[in-house]
Amino acid sequence: MNLFKNKKYIFLFRHLIILLLVLLFTFPQISFAGLFDNTPKLVSKLNDAFKSIEKWLMTLSTPAAAVAVGVGVFMKKFSFGDEERIRTAKKLIRGSLFSYAFILAIDLILSAISSLIS
């Protein structure tokens, strides 16, 4: 008798799950309408933190690139014909310009993605 009751409950439970899944997939706007009305506080705090980090990165990257290029130019100017210093200065100038261009490209890509999302 106990086995029969368990089979009956399992049968009802399976049908209830199937019914819920059918309702969930056929009417998703009804089931999820009230769940995601507002942005959670943690997500908004993380978004604000990433925006402030991006702002500081952009603020600091321009002077850092200018200082690196200036050091490379002065190193090249005052190398007095030493080929190793000239090569090092060229690498420094090229690397700093590529890094700055990479930072600007990432900023451009992130702003394009954020404009597509919102």
Protein Blocks (a to p, Z undefined) as FASTA:
>chain_A
ZZmmmmmmmmmmmmmmmmmmmmmmmmmmlmmmmmmmpccfklmmmmmmmmmmmmmmmmmm
mmmmmmmmmmmmmmmmmnnopaklmmmmmmmmmmmmmmmmmmmmmmmmmmmmmmmmZZ
